[in-house]
């Protein structure tokens, strides 16, 4: 894994502070050419880190939601949220039953700092589910 801590150019366009999450990159005319699916913005990285923190808490609580864990590992936390939001999942129901909605995708999605990662419809669904 290669990390870039400063802004980089992607085909002449400056990308916000980014991190290459795979090693798929080529050099082109002195600039780095990055496949956009391989780049995560600073905000996406913060969401990923917070999701990992939730997964760590779940592990300590011996709550094992394998589908969520595998999806986060394969797709990333943001893509997993987009995938899970449209349907009421068993994971959400399980967390509701043990009064731990603080660990739900919905709780993270409605945070003001992550609003740019999700559509207004996704945020609305999450708020409705949470009753806020």
C-alpha positions in Angstrom: 0.0 0.0 0.0 1.3 3.4 -0.9 0.3 6.6 0.9 0.4 10.1 -0.4 0.1 12.7 2.3 -0.1 15.7 0.0 -2.4 16.7 -2.8 -1.9 14.8 -6.0 -2.9 15.4 -9.6 -5.2 13.0 -11.4 -5.0 13.6 -15.1 -4.3 17.3 -14.5 -7.0 17.7 -11.8 -6.0 18.3 -8.2 -7.5 15.7 -5.9 -8.1 16.5 -2.2 -5.6 14.9 0.2 -5.8 11.3 -0.9 -4.5 7.9 -0.2 -3.9 5.2 -2.7 -5.5 2.1 -1.3 -4.1 -0.3 -3.8 -0.9 -0.3 -5.8 -2.6 0.3 -9.2 -0.8 3.4 -10.4 1.3 4.4 -13.3 3.6 7.3 -14.0 2.5 9.5 -16.9 4.5 12.6 -18.0 5.9 13.1 -14.5 2.5 13.1 -12.8 0.8 10.3 -11.0 -2.2 8.9 -12.8 -4.6 7.4 -10.3 -7.7 5.4 -11.0 -10.4 7.3 -9.0 -11.8 4.1 -7.5 -8.4 3.6 -5.9 -8.4 7.0 -4.2 -10.2 7.9 -0.9 -10.6 11.4 0.2 -9.6 12.6 3.7 -13.3 12.5 4.7 -13.7 8.9 3.4 -10.6 7.9 5.3 -12.1 9.4 8.5 -15.3 7.4 7.9 -13.3 4.3 7.3 -11.3 4.8 10.6 -14.5 5.4 12.6 -16.1 2.3 11.1 -13.0 0.3 12.0 -13.4 1.6 15.6 -17.0 0.4 15.6 -15.9 -3.0 14.3 -13.3 -3.1 17.2 -16.0 -2.4 19.7 -18.3 -5.0 18.2 -15.4 -7.5 18.5 -14.9 -6.7 22.2 -18.6 -7.2 22.7 -18.4 -10.5 20.9 -20.9 -9.3 18.4 -19.9 -10.9 15.1 -21.7 -9.4 12.1 -19.6 -11.2 9.4 -21.5 -9.9 6.4 -20.8 -6.3 7.5 -17.1 -7.0 8.3 -16.5 -8.8 4.9 -18.3 -6.0 3.0 -16.2 -3.3 4.7 -13.0 -5.2 4.0 -13.9 -5.8 0.3 -15.8 -2.6 -0.7 -14.8 -0.1 2.0 -17.0 1.5 4.7 -18.6 4.1 2.5 -19.6 1.7 -0.3 -20.9 -0.7 2.4 -23.0 2.0 3.9 -24.5 2.8 0.4 -25.2 -0.9 -0.1 -26.8 -1.5 3.3 -28.9 1.7 3.8 -31.8 0.9 1.4 -32.8 -2.1 3.4 -33.4 -2.7 7.1 -30.7 -5.2 7.9 -30.5 -7.9 10.5 -27.5 -6.1 11.9 -29.6 -3.0 12.6 -32.3 -5.1 14.2 -29.8 -6.9 16.4 -28.2 -3.6 17.5 -31.7 -2.2 18.3 -32.5 -5.3 20.4 -29.4 -4.8 22.6 -29.8 -1.0 22.7 -26.6 -0.4 20.7 -27.7 1.7 17.8 -24.7 3.9 18.5 -22.8 1.2 16.6 -25.1 1.3 13.6 -24.3 2.5 10.1 -27.3 4.8 10.4 -25.8 6.6 13.4 -22.6 7.3 11.5 -24.4 8.4 8.3 -26.4 11.1 10.0 -23.4 12.8 11.5 -23.0 16.3 10.1 -19.4 15.7 9.2 -20.2 12.8 6.9 -23.1 14.5 5.0 -21.1 15.0 1.9 -20.5 11.2 1.6 -24.2 10.4 1.3 -27.3 11.5 -0.6 -30.1 13.4 1.1 -32.3 10.3 0.5 -29.8 8.0 2.3 -29.6 10.5 5.2 -33.4 10.8 5.3 -33.7 7.0 5.5 -31.2 6.7 8.3 -32.8 9.6 10.3 -36.2 8.0 9.9 -34.9 4.6 11.1 -33.3 6.2 14.1 -36.5 8.3 14.8 -34.7 11.7 14.5 
